[in-house]
């Protein structure tokens, strides 16, 4: 009887392990959230791995705009997607839906700029995974 219990427990443990390992890659994404380095966190960028959505937000009425980009490399090429929230703080954030393969590493950067052609400043970068 004891051998039968051990065999049943071993089969159950193997089945549980198979389910856990099978589900692992599907949950491999890493969301990213990064603020600018200015004292007031005037801008922020985020990447949601589920749905591959990139968001940039202007958080402060300081005369600057939030300017971000996301980059990744897959088997076909390197990709770069810029995005700016130029409608002022307190309004909706800018969003972009992307198509990035599961498990691909992404780089998210956020900066503040004075106008469309201003120099980026207070930049910060973080990394995640689609």
MMTF fields as JSON, N, C-alpha, C and O atoms, coordinates in Angstrom:
{
  "mmtfVersion": "1.0.0",
  "mmtfProducer": "UNKNOWN",
  "numBonds": 519,
  "numAtoms": 520,
  "numGroups": 130,
  "numChains": 1,
  "numModels": 1,
  "chainsPerModel": [1],
  "groupsPerChain": [130],
  "chainIdList": ["A"],
  "bondAtomList": [4, 2, 8, 6, 12, 10, 16, 14, 20, 18, 24, 22, 28, 26, 32, 30, 36, 34, 40, 38, 44, 42, 48, 46, 52, 50, 56, 54, 60, 58, 64, 62, 68, 66, 72, 70, 76, 74, 80, 78, 84, 82, 88, 86, 92, 90, 96, 94, 100, 98, 104, 102, 108, 106, 112, 110, 116, 114, 120, 118, 124, 122, 128, 126, 132, 130, 136, 134, 140, 138, 144, 142, 148, 146, 152, 150, 156, 154, 160, 158, 164, 162, 168, 166, 172, 170, 176, 174, 180, 178, 184, 182, 188, 186, 192, 190, 196, 194, 200, 198, 204, 202, 208, 206, 212, 210, 216, 214, 220, 218, 224, 222, 228, 226, 232, 230, 236, 234, 240, 238, 244, 242, 248, 246, 252, 250, 256, 254, 260, 258, 264, 262, 268, 266, 272, 270, 276, 274, 280, 278, 284, 282, 288, 286, 292, 290, 296, 294, 300, 298, 304, 302, 308, 306, 312, 310, 316, 314, 320, 318, 324, 322, 328, 326, 332, 330, 336, 334, 340, 338, 344, 342, 348, 346, 352, 350, 356, 354, 360, 358, 364, 362, 368, 366, 372, 370, 376, 374, 380, 378, 384, 382, 388, 386, 392, 390, 396, 394, 400, 398, 404, 402, 408, 406, 412, 410, 416, 414, 420, 418, 424, 422, 428, 426, 432, 430, 436, 434, 440, 438, 444, 442, 448, 446, 452, 450, 456, 454, 460, 458, 464, 462, 468, 466, 472, 470, 476, 474, 480, 478, 484, 482, 488, 486, 492, 490, 496, 494, 500, 498, 504, 502, 508, 506, 512, 510, 516, 514],
  "bondOrderList": [1, 1, 1, 1, 1, 1, 1, 1, 1, 1, 1, 1, 1, 1, 1, 1, 1, 1, 1, 1, 1, 1, 1, 1, 1, 1, 1, 1, 1, 1, 1, 1, 1, 1, 1, 1, 1, 1, 1, 1, 1, 1, 1, 1, 1, 1, 1, 1, 1, 1, 1, 1, 1, 1, 1, 1, 1, 1, 1, 1, 1, 1, 1, 1, 1, 1, 1, 1, 1, 1, 1, 1, 1, 1, 1, 1, 1, 1, 1, 1, 1, 1, 1, 1, 1, 1, 1, 1, 1, 1, 1, 1, 1, 1, 1, 1, 1, 1, 1, 1, 1, 1, 1, 1, 1, 1, 1, 1, 1, 1, 1, 1, 1, 1, 1, 1, 1, 1, 1, 1, 1, 1, 1, 1, 1, 1, 1, 1, 1],
  "groupList": [{"groupName": "UNK", "atomNameList": ["N", "CA", "C", "O"], "elementList": ["N", "C", "C", "O"], "formalChargeList": [0, 0, 0, 0], "bondAtomList": [1, 0, 2, 1, 3, 2], "bondOrderList": [1, 1, 2], "singleLetterCode": "X", "chemCompType": "L-PEPTIDE LINKING"}],
  "groupTypeList": [0, 0, 0, 0, 0, 0, 0, 0, 0, 0, 0, 0, 0, 0, 0, 0, 0, 0, 0, 0, 0, 0, 0, 0, 0, 0, 0, 0, 0, 0, 0, 0, 0, 0, 0, 0, 0, 0, 0, 0, 0, 0, 0, 0, 0, 0, 0, 0, 0, 0, 0, 0, 0, 0, 0, 0, 0, 0, 0, 0, 0, 0, 0, 0, 0, 0, 0, 0, 0, 0, 0, 0, 0, 0, 0, 0, 0, 0, 0, 0, 0, 0, 0, 0, 0, 0, 0, 0, 0, 0, 0, 0, 0, 0, 0, 0, 0, 0, 0, 0, 0, 0, 0, 0, 0, 0, 0, 0, 0, 0, 0, 0, 0, 0, 0, 0, 0, 0, 0, 0, 0, 0, 0, 0, 0, 0, 0, 0, 0, 0],
  "groupIdList": [1, 2, 3, 4, 5, 6, 7, 8, 9, 10, 11, 12, 13, 14, 15, 16, 17, 18, 19, 20, 21, 22, 23, 24, 25, 26, 27, 28, 29, 30, 31, 32, 33, 34, 35, 36, 37, 38, 39, 40, 41, 42, 43, 44, 45, 46, 47, 48, 49, 50, 51, 52, 53, 54, 55, 56, 57, 58, 59, 60, 61, 62, 63, 64, 65, 66, 67, 68, 69, 70, 71, 72, 73, 74, 75, 76, 77, 78, 79, 80, 81, 82, 83, 84, 85, 86, 87, 88, 89, 90, 91, 92, 93, 94, 95, 96, 97, 98, 99, 100, 101, 102, 103, 104, 105, 106, 107, 108, 109, 110, 111, 112, 113, 114, 115, 116, 117, 118, 119, 120, 121, 122, 123, 124, 125, 126, 127, 128, 129, 130],
  "secStructList": [7, 2, 2, 2, 2, 2, 2, 2, 2, 2, 2, 2, 2, 2, 2, 2, 2, 2, 2, 2, 2, 2, 2, 2, 4, 4, 4, 7, 7, 5, 7, 3, 3, 3, 3, 7, 1, 1, 6, 6, 7, 7, 3, 3, 3, 3, 3, 3, 6, 6, 6, 6, 3, 3, 3, 3, 3, 3, 7, 1, 7, 1, 1, 7, 3, 3, 3, 3, 3, 3, 3, 3, 3, 7, 1, 1, 7, 3, 3, 3, 3, 3, 3, 3, 3, 7, 1, 7, 6, 6, 1, 7, 7, 3, 3, 3, 3, 7, 7, 7, 7, 6, 6, 7, 3, 3, 3, 3, 3, 3, 3, 3, 3, 1, 1, 6, 6, 7, 7, 7, 3, 3, 3, 3, 3, 3, 3, 3, 3, 7],
  "xCoordList": [0.812, 0.0, 0.858, 0.523, 1.967, 2.832, 3.479, 3.63, 3.858, 4.462, 3.452, 3.808, 2.195, 1.159, 0.943, 0.77, 0.951, 0.795, 1.948, 1.739, 3.176, 4.35, 4.263, 4.604, 3.816, 3.699, 2.646, 2.856, 1.515, 0.462, 0.936, 0.685, 1.634, 2.149, 3.183, 3.201, 4.038, 5.046, 4.406, 4.863, 3.358, 2.648, 1.966, 1.989, 1.36, 0.717, 1.745, 1.506, 2.874, 3.923, 4.456, 4.73, 4.605, 5.072, 4.07, 4.453, 2.799, 1.754, 1.714, 1.567, 1.843, 1.861, 3.075, 2.954, 4.232, 5.45, 5.296, 5.726, 4.689, 4.5, 3.608, 3.879, 2.544, 1.656, 2.381, 2.254, 3.138, 3.863, 4.882, 4.972, 5.646, 6.665, 6.041, 6.597, 4.914, 4.238, 3.687, 3.66, 3.245, 2.677, 3.752, 3.464, 4.969, 6.041, 6.306, 6.265, 6.576, 6.886, 5.743, 5.998, 4.5, 3.377, 3.326, 2.781, 3.884, 3.865, 5.225, 5.554, 6.02, 7.402, 7.549, 8.645, 6.5, 6.613, 6.932, 6.572, 7.618, 7.95, 7.493, 8.001, 6.546, 6.083, 7.171, 8.015, 7.144, 8.136, 7.415, 6.432, 7.9, 7.413, 8.627, 9.41, 8.793, 9.959, 9.556, 8.812, 10.058, 9.843, 11.077, 12.184, 10.891, 12.033, 12.796, 12.269, 14.031, 14.899, 14.798, 15.502, 13.938, 13.772, 13.153, 12.549, 13.29, 12.806, 11.304, 10.844, 10.537, 9.082, 8.483, 7.26, 9.308, 8.82, 7.838, 6.685, 8.31, 7.473, 6.968, 5.993, 7.616, 7.19, 7.335, 8.129, 6.569, 6.628, 6.341, 5.634, 6.893, 6.62, 6.361, 6.902, 5.531, 5.228, 5.068, 4.671, 5.382, 5.174, 4.449, 4.94, 3.286, 2.523, 2.803, 2.47, 3.41, 3.787, 2.568, 2.612, 1.491, 0.268, -0.433, -0.967, -0.438, -1.026, -0.009, -0.33, 1.218, 2.325, 1.908, 1.952, 1.506, 1.094, 2.161, 2.609, 2.563, 3.547, 2.805, 2.002, 3.072, 2.376, 3.379, 4.36, 3.134, 3.957, 3.025, 2.013, 3.381, 2.532, 3.326, 4.426, 2.747, 3.26, 2.548, 1.328, 3.304, 2.706, 2.698, 2.119, 3.325, 3.483, 3.35, 3.878, 2.648, 2.493, 3.747, 3.737, 4.806, 6.097, 6.601, 7.734, 5.776, 6.183, 6.995, 7.407, 7.233, 7.987, 7.036, 5.965, 7.433, 6.629, 7.365, 8.595, 6.598, 7.156, 7.426, 6.553, 8.644, 9.067, 9.724, 10.728, 9.151, 9.686, 9.923, 9.494, 10.615, 10.738, 10.949, 11.415, 10.589, 10.79, 11.548, 11.277, 12.475, 13.253, 13.361, 13.337, 13.479, 13.662, 14.273, 14.203, 14.863, 15.449, 14.864, 14.867, 14.362, 13.872, 14.657, 15.664, 14.235, 14.982, 15.025, 15.868, 14.131, 14.098, 14.822, 15.363, 14.844, 15.442, 15.452, 14.931, 16.056, 15.957, 14.822, 14.662, 14.038, 12.866, 12.967, 13.514, 12.431, 12.447, 11.111, 10.758, 10.373, 9.071, 9.032, 8.945, 9.096, 8.991, 7.53, 6.617, 7.332, 5.984, 6.104, 6.93, 5.284, 5.293, 3.893, 2.9, 3.846, 2.6, 2.741, 3.311, 2.219, 2.396, 1.138, 1.085, 0.113, -1.138, -1.217, -2.298, -0.101, -0.061, -0.385, -0.95, -0.014, -0.281, -1.752, -2.452, -2.213, -3.602, -4.562, -5.761, -4.051, -4.873, -4.527, -3.758, -5.077, -4.808, -3.348, -2.717, -2.841, -1.492, -1.503, -2.555, -0.336, -0.2, 0.021, 0.785, -0.644, -0.53, -0.288, -0.754, 0.452, 0.725, 0.687, 1.381, -0.141, -0.181, 0.887, 1.009, 1.651, 2.767, 2.552, 1.648, 3.379, 3.387, 4.814, 5.641, 5.083, 6.426, 6.309, 5.429, 7.181, 7.145, 7.365, 8.128, 6.694, 6.801, 8.243, 8.941, 8.675, 10.018, 11.095, 12.252, 10.747, 11.717, 12.004, 11.075, 13.273, 13.671, 13.359, 13.553, 12.875, 12.563, 13.318, 13.613, 13.622, 14.243, 13.289, 12.877, 12.936, 12.011, 12.759, 13.388, 12.684, 13.312, 12.277, 11.427, 12.367, 11.515, 12.402, 13.364, 12.063, 12.781, 11.762, 10.589, 12.211, 11.424, 12.091, 13.318, 11.285, 11.8, 11.042, 9.874, 11.719, 11.087, 10.669, 11.45, 9.437, 8.94, 9.352, 10.088, 8.863, 9.097, 10.568, 11.011, 11.33, 12.738, 13.7, 14.899, 13.198, 14.048, 14.991, 14.752, 16.055, 17.003, 16.416, 15.845, 16.548, 16.056, 16.848, 18.07, 16.126, 16.775, 15.998, 14.846, 16.648, 16.064, 15.663, 14.645, 16.46, 16.135, 16.38, 17.276, 15.581, 15.732, 15.363, 14.518, 16.0, 15.809, 15.594, 16.232, 14.698, 14.494, 14.262, 13.985, 14.385, 14.292, 13.181, 12.903, 12.565, 11.528, 11.517, 12.473, 10.442, 10.331, 8.885, 7.959, 8.709, 7.364, 6.794, 5.67],
  "yCoordList": [-1.189, 0.0, 1.257, 2.245, 1.215, 2.38, 2.686, 3.856, 1.672, 1.879, 2.522, 3.385, 2.095, 2.658, 4.145, 4.948, 4.524, 5.913, 6.745, 7.855, 6.223, 6.944, 7.137, 8.205, 6.126, 6.225, 7.266, 8.059, 7.259, 8.226, 9.646, 10.566, 9.827, 11.144, 11.603, 12.777, 10.702, 11.044, 11.475, 12.428, 10.787, 11.149, 12.506, 13.325, 12.742, 14.021, 15.156, 16.197, 14.961, 15.987, 16.253, 17.401, 15.212, 15.402, 16.2, 17.057, 15.918, 16.648, 18.11, 18.98, 18.395, 19.777, 20.498, 21.632, 19.869, 20.487, 20.772, 21.823, 19.853, 20.065, 21.277, 22.068, 21.424, 22.57, 23.866, 24.856, 23.873, 25.075, 25.492, 26.671, 24.543, 24.886, 25.269, 26.096, 24.691, 25.048, 26.469, 27.176, 26.893, 28.227, 29.298, 30.477, 28.927, 29.886, 30.851, 32.059, 30.398, 31.332, 32.282, 33.403, 31.872, 32.743, 33.939, 34.987, 33.789, 34.858, 35.529, 36.105, 35.464, 35.926, 37.427, 37.941, 38.156, 39.593, 40.353, 39.933, 41.486, 42.358, 43.769, 44.378, 44.285, 45.651, 46.628, 46.296, 47.838, 48.861, 50.153, 50.507, 50.861, 52.195, 53.025, 52.617, 54.18, 55.013, 56.487, 56.95, 57.22, 58.659, 59.41, 58.872, 60.668, 61.526, 61.814, 61.613, 62.283, 62.486, 63.881, 64.173, 64.753, 66.076, 65.93, 64.898, 66.931, 66.802, 66.567, 66.128, 66.85, 66.755, 65.614, 65.519, 64.757, 63.662, 64.206, 63.778, 65.147, 65.836, 64.985, 65.347, 63.853, 62.959, 61.513, 61.187, 60.653, 59.225, 58.434, 58.897, 57.254, 56.336, 54.96, 54.596, 54.202, 52.852, 51.913, 52.317, 50.658, 49.607, 48.47, 47.92, 48.118, 46.98, 45.788, 45.81, 44.759, 43.604, 42.872, 42.361, 42.82, 42.199, 43.213, 44.208, 42.98, 43.896, 44.794, 45.476, 44.803, 45.604, 47.056, 47.544, 47.734, 49.13, 50.02, 49.787, 51.042, 52.028, 53.321, 53.78, 53.917, 55.118, 56.169, 55.847, 57.426, 58.559, 59.616, 59.966, 60.13, 61.104, 62.328, 62.218, 63.493, 64.76, 64.972, 65.13, 64.977, 65.009, 66.381, 66.535, 67.377, 68.656, 69.824, 69.779, 70.862, 72.071, 72.938, 73.922, 72.558, 73.238, 73.816, 74.292, 73.778, 74.288, 73.299, 73.611, 72.108, 71.07, 69.965, 69.799, 69.213, 68.075, 66.775, 66.731, 65.729, 64.4, 63.757, 63.702, 63.276, 62.663, 61.324, 61.261, 60.272, 58.943, 58.153, 58.528, 57.051, 56.09, 54.702, 54.531, 53.738, 52.341, 51.697, 51.983, 50.847, 50.164, 48.681, 48.268, 47.888, 46.446, 45.899, 46.523, 44.744, 44.06, 42.662, 41.922, 42.306, 40.947, 40.313, 40.872, 39.197, 38.47, 39.195, 38.883, 40.155, 40.841, 42.184, 42.578, 42.908, 44.247, 44.829, 44.233, 46.007, 46.816, 47.812, 48.366, 48.033, 48.899, 50.021, 49.839, 51.183, 52.365, 53.074, 53.455, 53.25, 53.899, 55.113, 54.951, 56.339, 57.532, 57.857, 57.47, 58.574, 58.973, 60.185, 60.192, 61.209, 62.41, 62.727, 62.537, 63.218, 63.758, 65.268, 65.893, 65.846, 67.273, 68.088, 69.263, 67.485, 68.222, 68.822, 69.215, 68.899, 69.505, 68.52, 67.452, 68.904, 68.02, 68.072, 69.022, 67.064, 67.028, 66.555, 66.431, 66.292, 65.753, 64.283, 63.722, 63.677, 62.259, 62.034, 62.897, 60.885, 60.478, 60.028, 59.708, 60.008, 59.481, 57.972, 57.508, 57.211, 55.746, 55.224, 55.788, 54.132, 53.485, 51.976, 51.442, 51.299, 49.838, 49.31, 49.768, 48.349, 47.795, 46.311, 45.7, 45.757, 44.313, 43.822, 43.885, 43.332, 42.874, 41.416, 41.053, 40.586, 39.16, 38.87, 39.56, 37.85, 37.442, 37.117, 36.418, 37.631, 37.354, 38.293, 38.179, 39.22, 40.172, 41.254, 41.796, 41.569, 42.634, 43.994, 44.21, 44.909, 46.267, 47.273, 47.013, 48.428, 49.539, 50.718, 51.124, 51.27, 52.392, 53.593, 53.503, 54.718, 55.944, 57.071, 57.172, 57.916, 59.095, 60.302, 60.227, 61.428, 62.693, 63.815, 63.609, 64.989, 66.209, 67.066, 67.091, 67.773, 68.656, 69.975, 70.027, 71.032, 72.337, 72.471, 72.922, 72.079, 72.119, 70.903, 70.039, 70.856, 69.695, 69.493, 68.356, 70.577, 70.465, 70.736, 70.901, 70.785, 71.039, 69.876, 68.744, 70.177, 69.128, 68.291, 68.842, 66.976, 66.118, 66.362, 66.51, 66.4, 66.518, 65.727, 65.349, 65.49, 64.712, 63.301, 62.766, 62.716, 61.408, 60.273, 60.344, 59.243, 58.019, 56.832, 56.947, 55.712, 54.51, 53.297, 53.164, 52.423, 51.128, 50.057, 50.354, 48.813, 47.682, 46.729, 46.58, 46.099, 45.131, 44.045, 43.898, 43.284, 42.172, 42.039, 42.064, 41.897, 41.752, 40.38, 40.073],
  "zCoordList": [0.0, 0.0, 0.0, -0.653, 0.736, 0.825, -0.529, -0.881, -1.286, -2.603, -3.556, -4.358, -3.461, -4.32, -3.994, -4.911, -2.71, -2.301, -2.816, -3.306, -2.712, -3.208, -4.717, -5.225, -5.426, -6.877, -7.26, -8.178, -6.554, -6.846, -6.542, -7.321, -5.39, -5.036, -6.061, -6.429, -6.525, -7.534, -8.838, -9.469, -9.247, -10.477, -10.32, -11.239, -9.155, -8.892, -8.914, -9.525, -8.257, -8.221, -9.625, -9.974, -10.426, -11.796, -12.619, -13.416, -12.425, -13.143, -12.745, -13.603, -11.45, -10.974, -11.537, -12.001, -11.507, -12.043, -13.533, -14.009, -14.27, -15.705, -15.963, -16.867, -15.17, -15.332, -14.98, -15.701, -13.883, -13.48, -14.52, -14.863, -15.025, -16.012, -17.351, -18.074, -17.687, -18.928, -18.854, -19.861, -17.664, -17.511, -17.363, -17.565, -17.02, -16.767, -17.901, -17.667, -19.117, -20.195, -20.533, -20.972, -20.344, -20.663, -19.71, -20.059, -18.524, -17.536, -17.437, -16.399, -18.496, -18.447, -18.575, -18.354, -18.92, -19.128, -17.853, -16.754, -18.021, -16.902, -17.241, -18.183, -16.486, -16.693, -16.252, -15.42, -16.819, -16.513, -16.178, -16.829, -15.16, -14.841, -14.46, -13.602, -15.082, -14.807, -14.785, -15.65, -13.784, -13.65, -14.108, -14.074, -14.544, -14.851, -13.555, -12.461, -13.685, -12.525, -11.913, -10.946, -12.453, -11.858, -10.468, -10.174, -9.616, -8.236, -8.104, -7.05, -9.146, -9.046, -9.873, -9.981, -10.451, -11.311, -12.345, -12.414, -13.138, -14.113, -15.252, -15.91, -15.499, -16.567, -16.148, -15.267, -16.78, -16.486, -17.755, -18.65, -17.811, -18.918, -18.344, -17.3, -19.031, -18.589, -19.767, -20.86, -19.524, -20.512, -19.823, -18.837, -20.337, -19.831, -20.738, -21.923, -20.182, -20.994, -21.551, -22.67, -20.786, -21.285, -22.181, -21.689, -23.455, -24.419, -25.092, -26.066, -24.582, -25.129, -25.365, -26.494, -24.305, -24.384, -23.768, -22.645, -24.513, -24.071, -23.772, -24.584, -22.599, -22.158, -21.699, -21.029, -22.059, -21.622, -21.042, -21.65, -19.839, -19.152, -18.721, -18.178, -18.975, -18.451, -17.12, -17.086, -16.025, -14.696, -14.031, -12.956, -14.644, -13.953, -14.923, -16.034, -14.503, -15.313, -15.134, -14.394, -15.814, -15.672, -16.993, -17.065, -18.035, -19.339, -20.155, -21.272, -19.614, -20.327, -20.75, -20.167, -21.764, -22.213, -21.896, -21.876, -21.653, -21.431, -22.782, -23.648, -22.941, -24.204, -23.894, -23.185, -24.426, -24.136, -25.394, -26.485, -25.218, -26.31, -25.724, -24.598, -26.527, -26.18, -27.334, -28.5, -27.013, -28.032, -27.73, -26.571, -28.78, -28.633, -29.91, -30.968, -29.797, -30.939, -31.012, -30.028, -32.189, -32.398, -33.536, -33.97, -34.013, -35.04, -36.382, -37.223, -36.595, -37.887, -37.897, -38.93, -36.748, -36.75, -35.346, -34.404, -35.227, -34.017, -34.227, -35.314, -33.179, -33.278, -32.254, -31.167, -32.617, -31.775, -31.957, -33.073, -30.881, -30.976, -30.044, -28.827, -30.608, -29.771, -29.447, -30.176, -28.343, -27.95, -27.031, -26.118, -27.267, -26.434, -25.938, -26.64, -24.704, -24.156, -24.227, -23.332, -25.295, -25.567, -25.305, -25.666, -24.679, -24.457, -23.059, -22.62, -22.361, -21.035, -19.934, -20.17, -18.726, -17.588, -17.225, -17.575, -16.532, -16.111, -17.183, -16.932, -18.371, -19.453, -19.63, -18.849, -20.627, -20.845, -21.248, -21.857, -20.903, -21.288, -22.749, -23.303, -23.353, -24.717, -24.619, -23.772, -25.481, -25.467, -26.867, -27.857, -26.92, -28.201, -27.981, -27.116, -28.783, -28.748, -29.698, -30.835, -29.217, -29.984, -30.215, -29.645, -31.04, -31.262, -31.065, -31.974, -29.858, -29.488, -29.087, -28.306, -29.609, -29.304, -27.831, -27.155, -27.346, -25.957, -25.591, -26.325, -24.452, -23.958, -24.487, -24.084, -25.38, -25.939, -24.894, -24.294, -24.676, -23.748, -24.356, -25.552, -23.52, -23.966, -23.095, -21.928, -23.691, -22.982, -23.053, -24.14, -21.896, -21.819, -21.252, -20.198, -21.964, -21.49, -21.468, -22.354, -20.436, -20.325, -20.066, -19.302, -20.718, -20.535, -20.516, -20.828, -20.151, -20.308, -21.363, -21.464, -22.154, -23.202, -23.173, -22.786, -23.585, -23.735, -25.197, -26.035, -25.493, -26.863, -27.667, -27.191, -28.896, -29.766, -30.097, -30.263, -30.194, -30.577, -29.426, -29.653, -28.205, -27.048, -26.77, -27.192, -26.058, -25.669, -24.536, -23.595, -24.614, -23.535, -22.244, -22.268, -21.123, -19.834, -18.785, -18.996, -17.661, -16.568, -17.021, -16.579, -17.891, -18.465, -17.476, -16.634, -17.593, -16.81, -17.706, -18.594, -17.46, -18.286, -17.386, -16.341, -17.802, -17.138, -18.208, -19.37, -17.773, -18.692, -18.251, -17.061, -19.224, -18.961, -20.008, -20.77, -20.049, -20.985, -21.436, -20.625, -22.751, -23.322, -23.01, -23.408]
}
